[in-house]
């Protein structure tokens, strides 16, 4: 059972001002990724399509094993090949001279976009940072690689540390990772991501290892950075409380497929897919004693056991309430991903 905690964050920070000109900085079309295991190709992401607009926060939501992280790692082709294999699709970046499709880029071109076009923040900063180098040195590597025009690198690092709320940055620049707290290390990771001036920041469960107070501070920082820089953010999370406060749009994933996507406000008010409804019903409300939390029976199926039809069908309360012939359709016929309302898409036969 997965429990999604809902927190209350400063609303004034998270409500995005709408950009006058909407521009797509990323376009993913029909992306399918599999992993070679035991001589078989097992699907991890299937036929995923979405765009990311300049200055937008897009949330990818779902249980562990639903393909969120694989999707994000694919955007800069960080998955080792093999075992990963990109079966189909395209990942196109705006403003790239020459080939803009990440899946067709050379190793040399990939190195140029990693950090300068797309940057990552992962959930365990202590693992991402090298323990034998100072945090200042590690940030300087990003600047040297992607912004060689910077004359005073130390001043730029201090400026970045101030931007992410590191106290006494002149001293912290010479600190080692083990000398800093988890929250401070996550701020260092954000500074490192910002050092290359990327257009897209991917935050993969950036607050998982932090306590609630520090979580709020990190999320507020991400929102402020987006507001000031116009940077697009892809937020990977299973916390629908965060999504309701922070995201502009949401993609709900299940077993490697997108099952619903909409504006965050629309999704929270009018969830269409049974899986989305089940996730929302599991969110506890502060100040309300609702008794036992709702859980989703069963587990996410392994890629080797995906049904031909809807991958959520074995756990779906809506399917179980339908006649037998409808239940067979759910198991054997893949539901189309169609637009139900303006900008609100869902993959379900009966929603």
LOGUPA-477692 format. One record per residue: residue in three letters; x, y, z of N, C-alpha, C in turn. Coordinates in steps of 0.05 Angstrom, whole numbers, padded with zeros to 5 digits, always signed. Layout:
REM LOGUPA-477692
ALAXYZXYZXYZ
...
This chain:
REM LOGUPA-477692
UNK+00017-00024+00000+00000+00000+00000+00018+00025+00000
UNK+00011+00044-00016+00025+00070-00017+00008+00091-00005
UNK+00020+00107+00012+00006+00129+00025+00017+00155+00015
UNK+00000+00174+00008+00009+00199-00003+00001+00221+00017
UNK+00021+00233+00029+00016+00254+00049+00012+00281+00035
UNK-00007+00296+00046-00013+00322+00035-00004+00343+00054
UNK+00012+00363+00044+00022+00384+00061+00011+00411+00050
UNK+00012+00431+00066+00004+00457+00058+00028+00475+00055
UNK+00032+00485+00031+00055+00502+00025+00045+00530+00018
UNK+00063+00550+00019+00055+00578+00013+00043+00581-00015
UNK+00018+00586-00016+00004+00587-00042+00015+00608-00061
UNK+00023+00631-00050+00033+00653-00066+00057+00645-00082
UNK+00073+00626-00072+00097+00618-00086+00091+00599-00109
UNK+00071+00582-00106+00067+00560-00125+00049+00566-00148
UNK+00034+00588-00147+00016+00594-00169+00030+00609-00191
UNK+00034+00596-00213+00051+00606-00234+00037+00629-00249
UNK+00052+00650-00255+00042+00671-00273+00044+00660-00302
UNK+00022+00662-00317+00021+00651-00344+00039+00667-00362
UNK+00056+00653-00377+00074+00666-00395+00058+00678-00419
UNK+00067+00700-00428+00053+00713-00451+00056+00696-00476
UNK+00079+00684-00480+00084+00668-00503+00090+00640-00494
UNK+00074+00620-00502+00078+00593-00494+00096+00579-00515
UNK+00118+00567-00506+00136+00554-00524+00143+00526-00513
UNK+00142+00506-00530+00150+00480-00522+00180+00478-00522
UNK+00192+00470-00500+00221+00466-00499+00228+00436-00502
UNK+00207+00419-00499+00211+00390-00502+00186+00378-00514
UNK+00191+00359-00532+00168+00345-00544+00175+00315-00546
UNK+00161+00299-00531+00165+00270-00530+00142+00257-00546
UNK+00149+00240-00565+00128+00228-00582+00132+00198-00583
UNK+00111+00183-00574+00110+00154-00577+00135+00140-00567
UNK+00145+00148-00544+00169+00137-00533+00163+00109-00520
UNK+00179+00089-00529+00177+00062-00517+00205+00053-00510
UNK+00208+00045-00485+00234+00036-00475+00230+00008-00462
UNK+00248-00010-00469+00248-00037-00457+00275-00043-00446
UNK+00276-00064-00429+00302-00073-00417+00305-00103-00424
UNK+00329-00109-00432+00336-00137-00439+00341-00152-00413
UNK+00325-00174-00409+00328-00190-00384+00322-00219-00391
UNK+00341-00236-00385+00337-00265-00390+00331-00271-00419
UNK+00343-00256-00437+00338-00260-00466+00312-00249-00476
UNK+00297-00235-00459+00271-00222-00467+00273-00192-00464
UNK+00258-00178-00481+00255-00149-00478+00230-00144-00462
UNK+00233-00132-00438+00211-00126-00420+00204-00096-00422
UNK+00179-00089-00427+00172-00061-00431+00173-00046-00404
UNK+00186-00023-00404+00186-00005-00381+00170+00020-00385
UNK+00170+00030-00410+00154+00053-00418+00142+00047-00445
UNK+00116+00052-00448+00103+00044-00473+00087+00068-00485
UNK+00095+00076-00509+00080+00095-00525+00074+00121-00509
UNK+00094+00133-00497+00090+00157-00481+00094+00182-00497
UNK+00075+00200-00496+00077+00226-00511+00070+00249-00493
UNK+00086+00270-00493+00078+00294-00478+00096+00317-00487
UNK+00089+00341-00481+00105+00365-00486+00110+00379-00459
UNK+00131+00395-00459+00137+00412-00436+00140+00440-00446
UNK+00125+00459-00434+00126+00486-00442+00146+00502-00426
UNK+00156+00523-00437+00175+00541-00423+00161+00552-00397
UNK+00175+00549-00374+00165+00559-00349+00143+00542-00336
UNK+00139+00518-00347+00118+00501-00336+00129+00481-00316
UNK+00113+00473-00296+00120+00451-00279+00101+00428-00286
UNK+00113+00407-00297+00098+00383-00305+00105+00361-00285
UNK+00084+00349-00273+00088+00328-00253+00082+00301-00266
UNK+00100+00281-00261+00096+00253-00268+00089+00239-00242
UNK+00066+00226-00241+00055+00215-00216+00049+00185-00220
UNK+00054+00169-00199+00047+00141-00200+00063+00126-00179
UNK+00055+00101-00174+00069+00084-00155+00097+00077-00165
UNK+00113+00067-00147+00140+00057-00155+00136+00035-00176
UNK+00153+00036-00196+00152+00016-00218+00134+00023-00241
UNK+00123+00048-00241+00105+00056-00262+00119+00069-00286
UNK+00146+00072-00285+00160+00083-00308+00167+00112-00307
UNK+00163+00125-00284+00168+00154-00282+00198+00160-00285
UNK+00214+00147-00270+00243+00153-00270+00255+00144-00297
UNK+00246+00121-00307+00257+00112-00333+00250+00133-00355
UNK+00226+00143-00354+00219+00164-00374+00237+00188-00372
UNK+00243+00197-00347+00259+00221-00344+00288+00216-00351
UNK+00299+00192-00343+00326+00186-00350+00330+00184-00381
UNK+00308+00176-00394+00310+00174-00423+00313+00201-00437
UNK+00304+00222-00424+00304+00249-00437+00332+00258-00444
UNK+00352+00249-00430+00380+00255-00436+00395+00230-00443
UNK+00381+00208-00447+00392+00182-00454+00413+00174-00433
UNK+00405+00174-00408+00423+00167-00386+00422+00137-00380
UNK+00403+00123-00392+00401+00094-00387+00423+00079-00402
UNK+00437+00060-00389+00457+00045-00404+00445+00028-00425
UNK+00457+00028-00449+00447+00013-00472+00468-00008-00481
UNK+00464-00034-00478+00443-00047-00463+00448-00044-00433
UNK+00428-00053-00416+00404-00069-00422+00381-00053-00434
UNK+00382-00026-00431+00360-00010-00441+00360-00010-00472
UNK+00336-00009-00484+00334-00007-00513+00310+00011-00519
UNK+00316+00032-00535+00295+00051-00543+00282+00039-00568
UNK+00258+00029-00566+00245+00015-00588+00233+00033-00608
UNK+00222+00056-00599+00209+00074-00618+00206+00102-00605
UNK+00198+00121-00622+00192+00147-00612+00214+00168-00617
UNK+00210+00192-00607+00229+00213-00610+00228+00231-00585
UNK+00250+00245-00579+00252+00264-00557+00266+00288-00569
UNK+00250+00309-00575+00261+00332-00589+00263+00356-00570
UNK+00286+00369-00571+00292+00393-00555+00290+00417-00573
UNK+00278+00438-00562+00276+00464-00577+00303+00478-00576
UNK+00310+00492-00598+00333+00509-00598+00360+00494-00603
UNK+00359+00469-00613+00383+00454-00618+00391+00457-00648
UNK+00416+00465-00653+00425+00466-00680+00432+00438-00689
UNK+00422+00431-00713+00427+00404-00723+00405+00385-00714
UNK+00412+00361-00707+00393+00340-00699+00383+00345-00671
UNK+00357+00351-00669+00345+00358-00643+00334+00333-00628
UNK+00335+00310-00641+00324+00285-00630+00345+00272-00612
UNK+00340+00271-00586+00359+00260-00567+00365+00231-00574
UNK+00346+00216-00584+00350+00187-00590+00368+00183-00614
UNK+00373+00204-00629+00390+00201-00653+00417+00216-00650
UNK+00421+00228-00626+00446+00244-00622+00470+00226-00618
UNK+00493+00236-00626+00518+00223-00621+00526+00226-00591
UNK+00545+00211-00582+00554+00213-00554+00565+00241-00549
UNK+00578+00253-00568+00589+00280-00565+00567+00300-00562
UNK+00546+00298-00577+00523+00317-00575+00508+00313-00549
UNK+00506+00288-00540+00492+00283-00515+00507+00296-00492
UNK+00533+00295-00492+00548+00308-00471+00543+00338-00470
UNK+00538+00350-00493+00534+00379-00494+00507+00387-00482
UNK+00486+00370-00485+00460+00377-00475+00456+00370-00446
UNK+00471+00350-00436+00469+00342-00408+00481+00363-00390
UNK+00464+00377-00376+00474+00398-00358+00468+00426-00370
UNK+00469+00429-00396+00464+00455-00408+00436+00458-00418
UNK+00424+00436-00428+00396+00437-00437+00378+00423-00416
UNK+00387+00401-00406+00372+00385-00386+00390+00379-00362
UNK+00380+00386-00338+00395+00380-00314+00377+00364-00295
UNK+00390+00349-00277+00376+00331-00259+00381+00337-00230
UNK+00361+00333-00214+00364+00331-00184+00352+00305-00176
UNK+00368+00289-00162+00359+00262-00153+00352+00262-00124
UNK+00339+00241-00115+00328+00240-00088+00348+00236-00066
UNK+00372+00227-00073+00392+00221-00052+00418+00237-00059
UNK+00419+00262-00050+00442+00279-00058+00469+00269-00048
UNK+00469+00255-00025+00494+00245-00015+00507+00224-00033
UNK+00490+00211-00049+00500+00191-00068+00510+00205-00094
UNK+00497+00227-00101+00504+00241-00126+00529+00257-00124
UNK+00536+00266-00100+00560+00282-00096+00584+00265-00089
UNK+00608+00273-00099+00632+00259-00094+00643+00267-00067
UNK+00647+00248-00049+00655+00255-00021+00683+00266-00018
UNK+00700+00263-00039+00728+00271-00036+00734+00298-00048
UNK+00714+00312-00059+00718+00338-00070+00699+00358-00056
UNK+00707+00383-00054+00690+00403-00042+00666+00409-00060
UNK+00645+00419-00048+00621+00425-00064+00627+00447-00084
UNK+00644+00466-00077+00652+00487-00095+00666+00476-00120
UNK+00684+00457-00116+00698+00445-00139+00678+00430-00157
UNK+00659+00416-00145+00640+00400-00161+00622+00418-00177
UNK+00614+00441-00166+00598+00460-00182+00615+00473-00204
UNK+00641+00478-00198+00658+00491-00218+00662+00473-00242
UNK+00661+00447-00239+00663+00429-00262+00641+00434-00282
UNK+00617+00438-00272+00594+00444-00290+00598+00470-00305
UNK+00607+00490-00291+00612+00517-00303+00634+00515-00324
UNK+00656+00501-00318+00678+00498-00337+00669+00484-00362
UNK+00652+00464-00359+00644+00448-00382+00623+00462-00399
UNK+00604+00475-00387+00582+00486-00403+00582+00517-00406
UNK+00597+00531-00389+00598+00560-00391+00626+00570-00389
UNK+00643+00563-00408+00671+00571-00407+00675+00601-00408
UNK+00655+00616-00416+00657+00645-00418+00657+00659-00390
UNK+00650+00644-00369+00649+00656-00342+00678+00662-00334
UNK+00684+00687-00327+00711+00695-00320+00718+00689-00291
UNK+00700+00697-00273+00704+00692-00244+00687+00669-00234
UNK+00697+00645-00236+00682+00621-00229+00674+00621-00200
UNK+00692+00629-00183+00687+00629-00154+00664+00647-00147
UNK+00663+00671-00159+00642+00690-00154+00615+00679-00164
UNK+00616+00665-00186+00591+00653-00197+00581+00631-00179
UNK+00599+00615-00168+00591+00594-00149+00578+00606-00124
UNK+00591+00626-00114+00580+00640-00090+00552+00651-00096
UNK+00549+00662-00120+00523+00673-00128+00502+00651-00129
UNK+00509+00627-00140+00491+00605-00142+00483+00595-00114
UNK+00503+00593-00096+00497+00584-00069+00478+00603-00054
UNK+00482+00629-00059+00463+00649-00047+00435+00645-00059
UNK+00434+00639-00085+00408+00636-00098+00392+00613-00087
UNK+00406+00592-00079+00392+00569-00068+00390+00569-00037
UNK+00398+00592-00025+00393+00595+00004+00414+00582+00022
UNK+00439+00579+00012+00460+00568+00029+00472+00591+00045
UNK+00471+00589+00072+00483+00610+00089+00513+00610+00087
UNK+00525+00634+00090+00554+00638+00089+00566+00623+00066
UNK+00558+00629+00041+00568+00614+00018+00598+00617+00014
UNK+00610+00638+00023+00639+00642+00020+00654+00621+00035
UNK+00642+00611+00057+00655+00589+00072+00646+00562+00062
UNK+00621+00559+00055+00611+00533+00046+00623+00524+00020
UNK+00633+00542+00004+00645+00535-00021+00668+00515-00018
UNK+00681+00515+00006+00703+00498+00011+00696+00474+00029
UNK+00670+00470+00033+00661+00448+00050+00659+00422+00034
UNK+00661+00400+00048+00657+00373+00036+00629+00364+00041
UNK+00619+00346+00024+00591+00337+00028+00584+00326+00056
UNK+00603+00312+00069+00597+00301+00095+00594+00322+00117
UNK+00602+00346+00111+00601+00368+00130+00574+00383+00129
UNK+00556+00373+00112+00530+00388+00108+00507+00369+00113
UNK+00484+00380+00120+00459+00365+00125+00447+00356+00099
UNK+00426+00339+00101+00412+00329+00077+00399+00352+00062
UNK+00386+00370+00076+00373+00393+00063+00393+00411+00049
UNK+00416+00415+00062+00437+00432+00050+00449+00418+00025
UNK+00452+00392+00026+00463+00378+00003+00443+00379-00020
UNK+00417+00378-00015+00398+00380-00037+00399+00408-00049
UNK+00404+00428-00033+00407+00456-00044+00433+00457-00061
UNK+00454+00443-00052+00478+00442-00068+00473+00429-00095
UNK+00457+00408-00095+00450+00394-00120+00434+00413-00139
UNK+00417+00429-00127+00401+00448-00143+00420+00469-00155
UNK+00439+00479-00138+00459+00498-00148+00475+00487-00171
UNK+00483+00461-00168+00498+00448-00189+00482+00445-00215
UNK+00456+00439-00211+00439+00437-00235+00436+00464-00249
UNK+00434+00485-00233+00430+00512-00244+00456+00523-00257
UNK+00479+00512-00249+00504+00522-00258+00507+00522-00289
UNK+00494+00503-00302+00496+00501-00331+00475+00517-00345
UNK+00458+00532-00331+00436+00548-00342+00418+00530-00360
UNK+00408+00508-00350+00391+00490-00366+00364+00503-00372
UNK+00350+00493-00392+00323+00501-00398+00303+00483-00385
UNK+00311+00458-00378+00293+00439-00366+00307+00427-00341
UNK+00294+00429-00318+00304+00417-00293+00286+00393-00286
UNK+00298+00370-00283+00284+00346-00277+00289+00339-00247
UNK+00269+00340-00231+00271+00335-00203+00258+00308-00197
UNK+00274+00288-00192+00264+00261-00189+00262+00255-00159
UNK+00238+00257-00148+00232+00253-00120+00252+00269-00103
UNK+00254+00295-00106+00276+00311-00094+00274+00314-00064
UNK+00251+00307-00052+00247+00312-00023+00243+00286-00007
UNK+00246+00263-00020+00240+00237-00007+00255+00233+00019
UNK+00281+00240+00019+00298+00233+00042+00299+00256+00063
UNK+00281+00276+00060+00282+00300+00077+00258+00300+00095
UNK+00261+00314+00118+00238+00317+00136+00218+00338+00125
UNK+00194+00339+00136+00173+00354+00124+00179+00384+00121
UNK+00192+00396+00142+00198+00424+00141+00218+00430+00118
UNK+00239+00413+00115+00258+00417+00094+00246+00412+00067
UNK+00228+00392+00065+00214+00387+00040+00200+00413+00030
UNK+00186+00426+00047+00172+00451+00040+00191+00472+00030
UNK+00214+00474+00043+00234+00494+00035+00245+00488+00007
UNK+00251+00463+00002+00262+00455-00024+00242+00460-00046
UNK+00217+00452-00041+00196+00457-00062+00191+00486-00067
UNK+00191+00502-00045+00188+00531-00048+00211+00542-00065
UNK+00235+00532-00060+00259+00541-00075+00255+00534-00105
UNK+00246+00510-00112+00242+00503-00140+00222+00521-00153
UNK+00200+00527-00138+00180+00545-00149+00191+00573-00154
UNK+00207+00583-00136+00219+00610-00139+00238+00611-00163
UNK+00254+00589-00166+00273+00588-00188+00257+00588-00215
UNK+00236+00572-00216+00220+00572-00241+00208+00600-00246
UNK+00199+00613-00225+00186+00639-00228+00206+00660-00239
UNK+00230+00659-00228+00250+00679-00235+00263+00674-00262
UNK+00268+00649-00268+00284+00642-00292+00268+00633-00316
UNK+00242+00626-00312+00227+00615-00334+00234+00587-00342
UNK+00250+00574-00325+00259+00546-00330+00235+00527-00328
UNK+00234+00508-00345+00214+00487-00343+00223+00466-00322
UNK+00204+00454-00307+00211+00435-00287+00193+00410-00292
UNK+00206+00387-00292+00192+00361-00292+00195+00349-00264
UNK+00174+00346-00250+00175+00337-00223+00164+00308-00221
UNK+00181+00290-00213+00173+00262-00209+00165+00259-00179
UNK+00141+00249-00174+00132+00247-00147+00109+00227-00145
UNK+00105+00216-00120+00081+00201-00115+00063+00216-00096
UNK+00070+00240-00089+00056+00256-00069+00036+00275-00083
UNK+00011+00268-00083-00009+00284-00096-00014+00311-00081
UNK-00007+00312-00056-00009+00338-00041+00010+00358-00054
UNK+00035+00350-00060+00054+00367-00074+00043+00375-00101
UNK+00032+00356-00116+00022+00362-00143+00001+00383-00143
UNK-00018+00381-00124-00040+00400-00124-00031+00429-00118
UNK-00008+00432-00104+00002+00459-00097+00021+00470-00118
UNK+00037+00452-00130+00061+00461-00145+00058+00458-00175
UNK+00045+00437-00185+00046+00431-00214+00026+00447-00229
UNK+00032+00451-00255+00014+00463-00274-00002+00441-00288
UNK+00012+00421-00297+00000+00398-00310+00010+00372-00297
UNK-00006+00351-00301+00000+00325-00289-00003+00303-00309
UNK+00016+00284-00309+00014+00259-00323+00013+00237-00303
UNK-00008+00222-00302-00010+00199-00284-00002+00174-00300
UNK+00018+00159-00289+00029+00136-00303+00022+00111-00287
UNK+00017+00090-00302+00013+00064-00289+00026+00042-00307
UNK+00044+00026-00295+00056+00003-00309+00067+00012-00337
UNK+00081+00035-00337+00095+00043-00361+00078+00059-00381
UNK+00053+00062-00375+00035+00077-00394+00024+00102-00380
UNK+00019+00123-00396+00004+00146-00386-00026+00138-00387
UNK-00039+00141-00364-00068+00134-00363-00085+00159-00361
UNK-00074+00182-00353-00089+00206-00352-00071+00230-00352
UNK-00078+00252-00365-00064+00277-00363-00083+00300-00365
UNK-00077+00321-00350-00094+00344-00349-00080+00366-00334
UNK-00091+00390-00334-00082+00411-00316-00086+00401-00287
UNK-00068+00409-00270-00069+00399-00242-00095+00405-00229
UNK-00105+00429-00232-00130+00437-00219-00153+00420-00230
UNK-00154+00415-00256-00175+00399-00268-00173+00370-00258
UNK-00149+00359-00257-00146+00332-00248-00155+00328-00220
UNK-00149+00347-00202-00157+00344-00174-00187+00346-00171
UNK-00200+00363-00187-00229+00366-00185-00245+00344-00199
UNK-00233+00334-00221-00249+00316-00238-00231+00293-00248
UNK-00221+00276-00231-00205+00253-00240-00223+00234-00256
UNK-00213+00225-00278-00229+00207-00296-00221+00178-00294
UNK-00195+00173-00293-00186+00145-00293-00189+00132-00266
UNK-00198+00107-00264-00201+00094-00238-00175+00094-00222
UNK-00152+00092-00235-00127+00093-00220-00122+00120-00207
UNK-00128+00141-00222-00125+00168-00210-00144+00172-00187
UNK-00168+00163-00190-00188+00165-00168-00178+00149-00143
UNK-00167+00126-00148-00157+00110-00126-00134+00124-00111
UNK-00116+00136-00127-00094+00151-00115-00104+00174-00098
UNK-00123+00189-00108-00133+00212-00093-00148+00203-00068
UNK-00162+00181-00070-00177+00171-00046-00158+00162-00024
UNK-00132+00157-00031-00113+00148-00011-00099+00172+00003
UNK-00105+00196-00006-00091+00220+00006-00105+00228+00032
UNK-00092+00227+00055-00104+00236+00080-00107+00266+00080
UNK-00129+00275+00092-00134+00304+00094-00127+00314+00122
UNK-00111+00335+00123-00103+00346+00149-00127+00356+00164
UNK-00129+00349+00190-00151+00359+00207-00176+00343+00204
UNK-00175+00322+00188-00200+00306+00184-00194+00277+00191
UNK-00209+00267+00210-00207+00239+00218-00225+00222+00200
UNK-00213+00210+00180-00228+00194+00161-00226+00164+00166
UNK-00214+00157+00189-00212+00128+00195-00189+00116+00179
UNK-00192+00091+00172-00171+00076+00158-00168+00088+00130
UNK-00143+00090+00121-00137+00100+00094-00146+00080+00073
UNK-00155+00091+00051-00162+00074+00028-00137+00063+00015
UNK-00136+00039+00008-00114+00027-00006-00123+00015-00033
UNK-00103+00011-00051-00109-00001-00076-00101-00031-00074
UNK-00120-00049-00078-00113-00077-00075-00093-00086-00096
UNK-00077-00106-00088-00058-00117-00107-00033-00100-00110
UNK-00017-00107-00130+00008-00092-00135+00010-00087-00165
UNK+00029-00069-00172+00034-00064-00200+00045-00089-00213
UNK+00034-00099-00235+00044-00123-00247+00073-00120-00258
UNK+00088-00141-00259+00115-00140-00270+00113-00137-00301
UNK+00133-00125-00314+00131-00122-00343+00128-00149-00358
UNK+00136-00171-00346+00133-00197-00359+00104-00207-00358
UNK+00087-00194-00342+00060-00203-00338+00039-00183-00346
UNK+00046-00163-00361+00026-00143-00370+00005-00156-00387
UNK-00021-00150-00381-00042-00160-00398-00043-00146-00426
UNK-00057-00158-00445-00059-00145-00471-00074-00119-00470
UNK-00094-00118-00452-00111-00094-00450-00101-00074-00430
UNK-00119-00064-00413-00112-00044-00393-00094-00057-00372
UNK-00072-00044-00366-00053-00056-00346-00063-00052-00318
UNK-00083-00036-00313-00094-00032-00287-00118-00050-00282
UNK-00126-00065-00302-00152-00079-00301-00154-00099-00277
UNK-00132-00112-00270-00133-00132-00248-00138-00119-00221
UNK-00134-00093-00218-00137-00079-00193-00160-00059-00193
UNK-00175-00058-00215-00193-00036-00221-00221-00042-00209
UNK-00230-00024-00191-00257-00027-00179-00278-00022-00200
UNK-00274-00004-00219-00294+00001-00240-00298-00024-00258
UNK-00276-00037-00265-00278-00062-00281-00294-00083-00266
UNK-00289-00086-00240-00302-00107-00225-00332-00102-00222
UNK-00341-00077-00226-00369-00071-00224-00384-00074-00250
UNK-00369-00080-00272-00381-00082-00299-00390-00111-00305
UNK-00407-00114-00325-00414-00141-00334-00389-00157-00344
UNK-00392-00183-00345-00370-00200-00351-00357-00194-00378
UNK-00374-00188-00398-00363-00182-00425-00346-00156-00424
UNK-00355-00137-00408-00339-00112-00405-00313-00117-00391
UNK-00313-00135-00372-00288-00142-00358-00268-00156-00377
UNK-00279-00173-00394-00261-00185-00414-00249-00165-00433
UNK-00265-00145-00440-00255-00123-00458-00232-00108-00444
UNK-00235-00102-00418-00214-00088-00404-00188-00104-00404
UNK-00190-00131-00401-00166-00148-00399-00153-00152-00426
UNK-00168-00150-00448-00158-00159-00474-00155-00137-00495
UNK-00168-00114-00490-00167-00092-00510-00155-00068-00498
UNK-00133-00058-00510-00120-00034-00499-00137-00010-00503
UNK-00144+00004-00481-00161+00028-00484-00146+00051-00497
UNK-00159+00065-00515-00145+00088-00529-00142+00111-00509
UNK-00121+00126-00514-00115+00150-00497-00129+00174-00511
UNK-00153+00180-00503-00169+00200-00517-00175+00225-00500
UNK-00182+00246-00514-00188+00272-00501-00218+00271-00493
UNK-00223+00273-00466-00250+00273-00456-00261+00302-00454
UNK-00245+00319-00443-00251+00348-00442-00228+00363-00454
UNK-00230+00389-00457-00208+00405-00468-00182+00401-00452
UNK-00162+00389-00464-00137+00385-00451-00136+00363-00430
UNK-00158+00348-00427-00160+00327-00407-00162+00300-00422
UNK-00141+00284-00420-00140+00259-00434-00141+00236-00414
UNK-00152+00213-00423-00155+00190-00406-00155+00165-00423
UNK-00143+00143-00412-00143+00117-00426-00160+00098-00409
UNK-00186+00097-00415-00204+00079-00401-00228+00074-00419
UNK-00237+00049-00420-00260+00042-00437-00286+00054-00425
UNK-00287+00057-00399-00313+00063-00387-00313+00088-00369
UNK-00293+00105-00371-00292+00130-00357-00297+00153-00376
